[in-house]
């Protein structure tokens, strides 16, 4: 009996010890961590966050560098980043813009961002991977000298002499006048140019001085112009805008040029009557023309054209056609001459030899070479608007030779009477183009 009682005491004692240690273990687990433990845990968490943050920052920095590098390669100033969002997330990149720029880099064209259609396409959704709906900037450079004179037709009257220099270069896109040019809303190639022009007009004869009543007055003008040619090869269309600024009258030095030329030729007499020329006035003109291909084959083309002029020198509208036949490159493939297309485009020939005919009818509104300047009314002799024919016909017959970097144009002009008592007139045009 004593043995059983002592055994039960040992059993209960052991059970109490087990319960006591189990309670202490549970209480220890429920206690908050000591300050030293909390500090170690904070250090570990901070190191973890810094590591993750540095990885995200490095990724963001690498992405920014790649975008900047991509921008510098394309030489386009385009804002790539978006403003930060309210929750300060990383800015997202316009993937459609990136894809366009990648294609732009691979094809290496230069986009003419002066044109609204180019800017609109660049910042819109992807429609054409080859940028065909954008207007490119031509890198062709050329100089053209145009010379008109009626001496080749054994006459010396009316439109007696004209000379014009044209220079085409992509750098002229920076001209302030380019902002005033009519935009083109199709696709194609833009050419920018500048011109200097001087034209001279005389009565039927220059051997008799004084005022020739009922005849054309002496007149001359000189201007500098800026022009843009938008050439759409796909649609066979060309749009030309030109703005001219200069002077009509003695300040154009037309009398000096003609007298100097006549005095240099022993058989010529000095022209008389220039003291009665139309007096100094402003020349400011805006000219716009359109050309559209109708029939096109490898050796023959028919194109329609429409032109208009508004300003202090000329105000008129005209329309007609041009027919070409021979060994030639397509009319709308480039503007007259393209060294780059000769090198890059298959089937584009270095040699051209073709003839052409043009025919136009013009509706005349104002002609300062006949009616005098629009603002200065001090000219001693001019014609009135009622003296002018409202419709004038002009036709040409010409021939072109071109090889490599040189092009020659020979063109015979025929003009119907411009005013009552006027005769038909004709003159020869010679043009020489040099590719640079």
C-alpha positions as CSV (number, residue, x, y, z in Angstrom):
1,X,0.0,0.0,0.0
2,X,2.8,2.4,0.9
3,X,4.6,1.5,-2.3
4,X,1.5,2.3,-4.5
5,X,1.1,5.7,-2.7
6,X,4.7,6.7,-3.2
7,X,4.4,5.7,-6.9
8,X,1.4,8.0,-7.4
9,X,3.2,10.9,-5.8
10,X,6.1,10.5,-8.2
11,X,3.7,10.3,-11.1
12,X,1.8,13.5,-10.2
13,X,5.1,15.3,-9.5
14,X,6.4,14.4,-12.9
15,X,3.1,15.5,-14.6
16,X,3.2,19.0,-12.8
17,X,6.8,19.5,-14.0
18,X,5.8,18.7,-17.6
19,X,2.8,21.1,-17.4
20,X,4.9,23.9,-15.9
21,X,7.6,23.8,-18.6
22,X,5.0,23.6,-21.3
23,X,3.3,26.8,-20.0
24,X,6.6,28.6,-19.8
25,X,7.4,27.7,-23.5
26,X,4.0,29.0,-24.7
27,X,4.4,32.3,-22.8
28,X,7.9,32.8,-24.2
29,X,6.6,32.3,-27.7
30,X,3.9,34.9,-27.2
31,X,6.3,37.6,-25.8
32,X,7.3,40.5,-28.2
33,X,10.8,40.4,-29.6
34,X,13.4,42.2,-27.6
35,X,14.9,45.5,-29.0
36,X,18.0,43.7,-30.2
37,X,16.0,41.2,-32.2
38,X,13.8,44.0,-33.7
39,X,16.9,45.9,-34.8
40,X,18.4,42.9,-36.5
41,X,15.1,42.3,-38.4
42,X,14.9,46.0,-39.5
43,X,18.5,45.9,-40.8
44,X,17.7,42.7,-42.8
45,X,14.5,44.2,-44.3
46,X,16.3,47.5,-45.2
47,X,19.1,45.6,-47.0
48,X,16.5,43.6,-48.9
49,X,14.5,46.7,-50.0
50,X,17.7,48.6,-51.0
51,X,18.8,45.6,-53.1
52,X,15.4,45.4,-54.9
53,X,15.3,49.2,-55.3
54,X,18.7,49.4,-56.8
55,X,17.8,46.6,-59.3
56,X,14.7,48.5,-60.3
57,X,16.6,51.8,-60.6
58,X,19.3,50.2,-62.7
59,X,16.7,48.7,-65.0
60,X,15.0,52.1,-65.3
61,X,18.3,53.8,-66.0
62,X,19.2,51.3,-68.6
63,X,15.8,51.8,-70.3
64,X,16.2,55.6,-70.3
65,X,19.7,55.3,-71.8
66,X,18.4,53.0,-74.6
67,X,15.6,55.5,-75.4
68,X,18.1,58.4,-75.5
69,X,20.5,56.5,-77.7
70,X,17.6,55.6,-80.0
71,X,16.6,59.2,-80.2
72,X,20.1,60.4,-81.0
73,X,20.5,57.9,-83.7
74,X,17.3,59.1,-85.4
75,X,18.2,62.8,-85.0
76,X,14.6,63.5,-84.1
77,X,13.6,65.8,-81.2
78,X,10.6,64.0,-79.9
79,X,9.4,63.9,-76.3
80,X,9.6,60.3,-75.3
81,X,8.7,60.5,-71.6
82,X,5.3,61.0,-70.2
83,X,4.6,63.1,-67.1
84,X,4.7,61.1,-63.8
85,X,1.4,59.6,-62.8
86,X,-0.4,60.2,-59.5
87,X,0.9,57.0,-58.0
88,X,4.5,57.8,-59.1
89,X,4.9,54.7,-61.3
90,X,7.6,54.5,-63.9
91,X,6.6,56.3,-67.2
92,X,5.5,54.0,-70.0
93,X,6.9,54.4,-73.5
94,X,4.6,54.8,-76.6
95,X,5.4,51.4,-78.2
96,X,3.8,52.5,-81.6
97,X,6.2,55.5,-81.7
98,X,9.2,53.2,-80.9
99,X,8.2,50.8,-83.7
100,X,8.0,53.7,-86.1
101,X,11.3,55.1,-85.1
102,X,12.9,51.6,-85.5
103,X,11.6,51.3,-89.0
104,X,12.7,54.9,-89.7
105,X,16.2,54.0,-88.6
106,X,16.3,50.9,-90.8
107,X,15.1,52.7,-94.0
108,X,17.1,56.0,-93.3
109,X,14.8,58.5,-95.0
110,X,14.5,62.1,-93.7
111,X,11.0,63.1,-92.9
112,X,9.9,66.6,-93.8
113,X,8.2,67.6,-90.5
114,X,7.2,71.0,-92.0
115,X,4.3,69.1,-93.5
116,X,1.3,68.6,-91.2
117,X,0.6,65.2,-92.7
118,X,4.0,64.0,-91.6
119,X,3.6,65.1,-88.0
120,X,0.1,63.7,-87.9
121,X,1.3,60.3,-89.1
122,X,4.3,60.1,-86.8
123,X,2.1,60.5,-83.6
124,X,-0.8,58.3,-84.7
125,X,-1.3,54.6,-84.7
126,X,0.8,52.4,-87.1
127,X,-0.8,52.3,-90.5
128,X,2.1,51.9,-92.9
129,X,5.4,50.3,-91.9
130,X,7.3,51.8,-94.8
131,X,6.4,55.5,-94.1
132,X,4.6,55.7,-97.5
133,X,2.0,58.1,-96.1
134,X,4.6,60.6,-95.0
135,X,6.3,63.3,-97.0
136,X,10.1,62.9,-97.3
137,X,12.7,65.5,-97.8
138,X,14.8,65.3,-101.0
139,X,18.5,65.5,-100.6
140,X,19.0,66.4,-104.3
141,X,21.0,69.6,-104.9
142,X,21.0,71.3,-108.3
143,X,21.6,74.6,-110.0
144,X,19.5,75.6,-113.1
145,X,20.2,78.6,-115.4
146,X,17.2,79.7,-117.6
147,X,17.8,82.1,-120.4
148,X,15.0,83.6,-122.7
149,X,15.6,85.8,-125.7
150,X,13.8,86.5,-129.0
151,X,17.1,87.2,-130.8
152,X,17.0,83.5,-132.0
153,X,13.7,84.3,-133.8
154,X,15.2,87.5,-135.3
155,X,12.9,89.9,-133.3
156,X,13.6,92.4,-130.6
157,X,10.2,93.3,-129.1
158,X,7.7,92.6,-126.3
159,X,9.2,90.0,-124.0
160,X,12.7,90.5,-125.2
161,X,14.9,89.0,-122.5
162,X,14.7,87.0,-119.3
163,X,17.2,85.2,-117.1
164,X,16.5,83.1,-114.0
165,X,18.7,81.1,-111.6
166,X,17.2,78.3,-109.5
167,X,19.0,76.6,-106.7
168,X,17.5,73.5,-105.0
169,X,18.8,72.2,-101.7
170,X,17.3,70.5,-98.6
171,X,18.9,73.2,-96.4
172,X,16.4,75.7,-97.8
173,X,13.7,74.0,-95.8
174,X,14.9,76.3,-93.0
175,X,13.8,79.4,-94.9
176,X,11.0,81.4,-93.2
177,X,9.1,81.4,-96.5
178,X,8.7,77.6,-96.2
179,X,6.1,78.2,-93.4
180,X,4.0,80.1,-96.0
181,X,4.0,77.4,-98.6
182,X,0.8,75.4,-99.3
183,X,1.1,72.1,-97.4
184,X,0.7,68.8,-99.4
185,X,-1.7,66.2,-97.9
186,X,-0.6,63.3,-100.0
187,X,2.6,61.3,-99.9
188,X,5.8,62.0,-101.8
189,X,9.0,64.0,-101.8
190,X,9.6,67.7,-101.1
191,X,12.1,69.9,-102.9
192,X,13.0,73.4,-101.6
193,X,14.5,76.1,-103.8
194,X,15.3,79.7,-104.2
195,X,15.3,81.7,-107.4
196,X,16.5,85.1,-108.8
197,X,14.8,86.4,-111.9
198,X,15.0,89.5,-114.2
199,X,12.6,90.0,-117.1
200,X,12.6,92.9,-119.7
201,X,9.8,94.1,-122.0
202,X,9.9,96.7,-124.8
203,X,7.6,98.1,-127.6
204,X,7.4,96.6,-131.1
205,X,10.6,98.5,-132.0
206,X,13.4,100.0,-129.9
207,X,14.9,102.1,-132.7
208,X,12.4,105.0,-132.2
209,X,12.4,107.0,-129.0
210,X,9.5,108.7,-127.2
211,X,6.2,107.2,-126.2
212,X,4.6,104.6,-128.5
213,X,0.9,105.1,-128.1
214,X,-1.1,101.8,-128.4
215,X,2.1,99.8,-128.0
216,X,3.6,97.9,-125.1
217,X,5.4,100.2,-122.5
218,X,9.0,99.6,-121.5
219,X,9.1,97.5,-118.3
220,X,11.5,95.4,-116.3
221,X,11.3,93.6,-113.0
222,X,13.7,91.8,-110.6
223,X,12.8,89.5,-107.8
224,X,14.0,86.8,-105.5
225,X,11.7,83.9,-104.8
226,X,11.4,80.9,-102.7
227,X,9.6,77.7,-103.8
228,X,8.6,74.3,-102.7
229,X,7.8,71.4,-105.0
230,X,5.9,68.4,-103.7
231,X,6.3,65.4,-106.0
232,X,4.0,62.5,-105.6
233,X,5.3,59.6,-107.8
234,X,2.6,57.1,-106.8
235,X,-0.4,59.4,-107.7
236,X,1.5,61.1,-110.6
237,X,1.0,64.5,-109.1
238,X,3.1,67.6,-108.6
239,X,2.3,70.7,-106.5
240,X,4.5,73.8,-106.7
241,X,4.2,76.9,-104.5
242,X,6.3,80.0,-105.1
243,X,6.5,83.4,-103.3
244,X,8.3,86.2,-105.1
245,X,9.5,89.5,-103.7
246,X,11.2,92.3,-105.6
247,X,10.7,95.5,-107.6
248,X,9.4,96.6,-111.0
249,X,10.9,99.8,-112.6
250,X,14.3,101.4,-113.0
251,X,15.6,99.8,-109.8
252,X,15.5,96.4,-111.6
253,X,18.3,97.6,-114.0
254,X,16.5,96.3,-117.1
255,X,17.5,99.3,-119.1
256,X,21.2,99.0,-118.1
257,X,21.3,95.3,-119.0
258,X,19.7,95.7,-122.5
259,X,21.7,98.8,-123.4
260,X,25.0,97.1,-122.3
261,X,24.1,94.1,-124.5
262,X,23.2,96.1,-127.5
263,X,26.3,98.3,-127.2
264,X,28.5,95.2,-127.1
265,X,27.3,94.0,-130.5
266,X,28.5,96.3,-133.3
267,X,25.5,95.7,-135.6
268,X,23.0,96.6,-132.8
269,X,21.6,100.1,-132.1
270,X,21.2,101.3,-128.5
271,X,17.5,100.9,-127.5
272,X,15.6,104.2,-127.2
273,X,12.8,105.0,-124.9
274,X,13.7,103.4,-121.6
275,X,13.3,106.8,-119.8
276,X,9.5,106.2,-120.2
277,X,9.5,102.8,-118.6
278,X,7.1,101.8,-115.8
279,X,8.2,103.4,-112.6
280,X,9.4,101.7,-109.4
281,X,6.8,99.7,-107.5
282,X,6.6,96.6,-105.2
283,X,6.6,93.1,-106.6
284,X,4.9,90.6,-104.3
285,X,3.4,87.5,-105.8
286,X,2.1,84.2,-104.7
287,X,2.0,81.4,-107.4
288,X,0.5,77.9,-107.2
289,X,0.5,75.2,-109.8
290,X,-0.7,71.6,-110.1
291,X,0.3,68.9,-112.6
292,X,-1.4,65.5,-112.9
293,X,-0.4,62.5,-115.1
294,X,-3.1,61.1,-117.3
295,X,-1.3,58.7,-119.7
296,X,2.0,57.2,-118.8
297,X,4.2,54.6,-120.6
298,X,7.9,53.9,-120.9
299,X,8.2,56.2,-124.0
300,X,5.2,58.5,-123.8
301,X,3.4,60.7,-121.3
302,X,0.4,63.1,-121.2
303,X,0.1,65.4,-118.2
304,X,-2.5,68.1,-117.3
305,X,-1.6,71.3,-115.5
306,X,-3.3,74.2,-113.8
307,X,-1.6,77.4,-112.5
308,X,-2.6,80.5,-110.7
309,X,-0.9,83.8,-109.7
310,X,-2.0,86.4,-107.3
311,X,-0.2,89.6,-106.4
312,X,1.1,93.0,-107.5
313,X,3.0,91.7,-110.6
314,X,0.6,89.1,-112.1
315,X,-2.9,88.0,-111.3
316,X,-4.2,85.2,-113.6
317,X,-5.2,81.5,-113.8
318,X,-4.3,79.1,-116.6
319,X,-4.7,75.5,-117.6
320,X,-3.4,73.1,-120.3
321,X,-1.4,70.0,-121.0
322,X,2.1,68.7,-121.7
323,X,2.9,65.8,-124.0
324,X,6.3,64.0,-123.9
325,X,7.8,61.2,-126.0
326,X,11.2,59.6,-126.3
327,X,13.8,58.0,-124.1
328,X,13.0,59.4,-120.7
329,X,12.5,58.7,-117.0
330,X,9.0,59.0,-115.6
331,X,8.0,62.7,-115.2
332,X,6.9,62.3,-111.6
333,X,9.8,60.1,-110.5
334,X,11.8,63.1,-109.4
335,X,12.0,66.8,-110.2
336,X,13.8,67.0,-113.5
337,X,17.0,65.5,-112.3
338,X,18.0,63.2,-109.4
339,X,21.5,62.0,-108.8
340,X,20.3,59.7,-106.0
341,X,17.6,58.0,-108.1
342,X,20.1,57.3,-110.9
343,X,22.2,55.5,-108.3
344,X,19.6,53.7,-106.3
345,X,16.4,53.1,-108.4
346,X,16.4,50.1,-110.8
347,X,15.5,51.2,-114.3
348,X,16.2,54.9,-113.8
349,X,18.4,55.8,-116.8
350,X,21.3,58.2,-116.8
351,X,20.6,59.2,-120.4
352,X,17.4,61.0,-121.6
353,X,16.5,62.3,-125.0
354,X,12.9,63.3,-125.6
355,X,10.7,65.9,-127.3
356,X,7.7,67.7,-125.7
357,X,4.8,70.0,-126.5
358,X,2.9,72.2,-124.1
359,X,-0.3,74.1,-124.7
360,X,-2.0,76.5,-122.2
361,X,-4.8,79.1,-122.1
362,X,-4.5,81.9,-119.6
363,X,-7.3,84.1,-118.1
364,X,-5.7,87.5,-117.3
365,X,-6.7,89.6,-114.4
366,X,-3.8,92.0,-113.9
367,X,-0.4,92.5,-115.6
368,X,1.9,95.1,-114.1
369,X,4.3,95.0,-117.1
370,X,1.4,96.4,-119.2
371,X,-0.7,98.3,-116.6
372,X,2.0,99.6,-114.3
373,X,2.6,99.0,-110.6
374,X,-0.3,98.5,-108.3
375,X,0.6,101.4,-105.9
376,X,2.8,103.8,-107.9
377,X,0.7,105.6,-110.5
378,X,3.4,108.0,-111.7
379,X,4.4,106.1,-114.8
380,X,4.1,108.3,-117.9
381,X,2.7,105.6,-120.1
382,X,0.7,102.4,-119.4
383,X,-2.2,100.4,-120.8
384,X,-5.6,100.2,-119.2
385,X,-7.3,96.9,-118.3
386,X,-9.8,97.4,-121.2
387,X,-6.8,97.4,-123.7
388,X,-5.8,93.8,-122.7
389,X,-7.2,90.6,-124.1
390,X,-8.7,88.6,-121.3
391,X,-7.6,85.3,-122.8
392,X,-4.1,84.6,-124.0
393,X,-2.8,81.4,-125.6
394,X,0.8,80.1,-125.1
395,X,2.3,77.0,-126.6
396,X,5.8,75.5,-126.7
397,X,7.8,72.9,-128.7
398,X,10.9,71.6,-127.1
399,X,13.6,69.0,-126.8
400,X,15.6,67.7,-123.7
401,X,19.0,66.0,-123.5
402,X,20.3,64.7,-120.2
403,X,23.2,62.6,-119.1
404,X,24.5,62.0,-115.5
405,X,24.7,65.4,-113.8
406,X,23.9,67.7,-116.7
407,X,20.5,68.4,-118.4
408,X,19.8,70.7,-121.4
409,X,16.4,72.0,-122.3
410,X,15.6,73.8,-125.6
411,X,12.1,75.3,-126.0
412,X,10.4,77.5,-128.6
413,X,7.6,79.7,-127.2
414,X,4.7,81.1,-129.1
415,X,2.4,83.7,-127.5
416,X,-0.9,85.1,-128.8
417,X,-1.5,88.9,-128.7
418,X,-1.8,90.3,-125.2
419,X,-3.4,93.6,-126.0
420,X,-5.3,95.3,-128.8
421,X,-2.9,96.1,-131.7
422,X,-0.3,93.5,-130.5
423,X,1.2,90.9,-132.8
424,X,1.9,87.3,-132.1
425,X,5.3,86.8,-130.4
426,X,7.8,84.1,-130.1
427,X,11.1,83.5,-128.3
428,X,13.6,80.8,-127.4
429,X,14.2,79.3,-124.0
430,X,17.5,77.5,-123.0
431,X,17.8,75.8,-119.7
432,X,20.9,74.2,-118.2
433,X,20.8,72.1,-115.0
434,X,23.8,70.9,-113.0
435,X,23.4,68.3,-110.3
436,X,25.6,69.0,-107.3
